[in-house]
Amino acid sequence: MTRKDTEYSHVRVGFDGRVHKTFRGLNARMRFETEVAVLKHLEELGCDYVPRLLEVDPGTLTIVTSNCGRKVDSISDRKVKELFATLEKDFRVRHEDPFPRNITYRQQDGRFCLIDFEFASIVDENGEVPPGGVSLKVPGKTGEA
């Protein structure tokens, strides 16, 4: 079942519930690498309201992630701002596309989740975006994010 098919990506949810996203179009490789880096960073820091990266295929620019529920039908502007601000405050990730289309609702635990990190930035402790938008070296961590 296809969920989204645009010039920038093809997203489908498999019968097993996993989300398959193939990047295409303008800056596809950069957007792929950004999403992979940000999801790894968020997993390392224990963020539990974003997809988990399950598979990465750089050859086809495809990722497979866990499912974070259904897109929300309605959400207040205040709640949207709160969700994205919390992500940046707690995990130093600025989404860069902070709109309701990137929010889902996970029925299992009654939680709003955030998705689509291809334009996100990992910010430093001062809230500054490093050159290139994503720092693969996370401040205070060793190794790659």
N, C-alpha and C positions, 0 to 999 in steps of 0.2 A: 504494500500500500504506500503510495507516494504522498508525502506530506507537503513537500515544497519542491518546485522545479523552476528555478530562475536562471538567468544568465550567469549568476555567481556561484550557485551550488545546486546540487540535487540531493534531497534528503528523503529517506524512506525509513519507515519503521518496519522491521522484520516481524515475522510471525512469533519470534521469541521475545519481542518487545524491545530489542536493541535498536539503536538509532544509527543508521549508516549515512554518512555525509561525505559527498565527493565535491571538492572545491574545483571551480572552473572560472573562466573569464579573467578579467583584469586583476593582476597581482595574486593569482590563485596560490602560487607557492608561498608567498609571504603571508597570506591570510591563513593558510594551512599551518605553517610553522608557528604563527602567533597563537592560534587556537590550541595547538598541541602544548606549547610552552606554558600558556596560562592555565590550562587544565591540569598539567603536572604540578605547577606551583600551588594551585588551590588544593589539590589532593594532598600534597606534602604538608600543607598547613592545616589539614583537617576540615576544610569547608565541606559541609554535608548537604548543601542545597544547590549543587551544580552537578552536571553529568560527570560520571567517572569514565575516564578514557580506558577502553578495553582493548582496542587494536589500532595500530597506526601503519599505514602503507604509503610511504613517501613516493613510491613509483607511480601510484594512481591518484595521489593526493586525497586519499580516503581515510577517514577515521570512523571507528565504531565506538559508540558510547552507551552508557546506561540510559534508561528512559527516565525523564523527570516529570512525567505527567502530561496533562493536556494544557494547551494554550488557554490563558484566562480570557473569559468573555468580557468581563468588566472589572476594573480596578481603579481606585481613586488616584489622582495625581499625587496626593500626599504619600500614599502607600508606595507608589512607584519610586518616588524620590527617596523614601526611607530605605527600601530594599537595596538600591544601588549605592546609597551613601554608606550603608552598613558593610557592604562588600568591600568598598574602598577603605573604610576605617579599620575593619577587622583583618583584612587579608591583603591590603595594598594593591588591589586590582581596580582600575578605573575602566568601566565597561566600554565607554566611548560610543555606545548605541543604546542609551538608557530609556528604552520605550517599552510599552506594554507587550509588543510583539515578541519580546525576549524574556517574557515571564511566563512560567507555567505553574500549574497547581498539581501537587502530588497528593492524590486522594489517600494513599496508604497512611500517611502521617499528618495530613492536613497542613502541608507546608508549601509556601510559595518558593519556587526555584528560579534560578537565572540560567539562561542558555545563550548560545551563539557568541563566542568570545573572539571571533576572528579579527575584530578591530580593537580589542582591549589593550590596555597598557598596564604593566606592573610598575607601580610608582615607588620611589624611594621613601625613606622615613620623613622627608620634608614635603612629600606630595608632588615631587617633580618627576616628570616622565624622562627616562634616560634617552640618549640619542638612539634612534631606531625604534622607539616605542616599547620594546620588551627587552628587559635585561634577563639573559639566561642565567646570570649569577644573581641569586636573590640575596639582598643584604641580610647579614646575620646567619646565612646558611652556607654550607660548603657543597660544592657540586652543582649540577644543573638543576634548574627548576622544572 
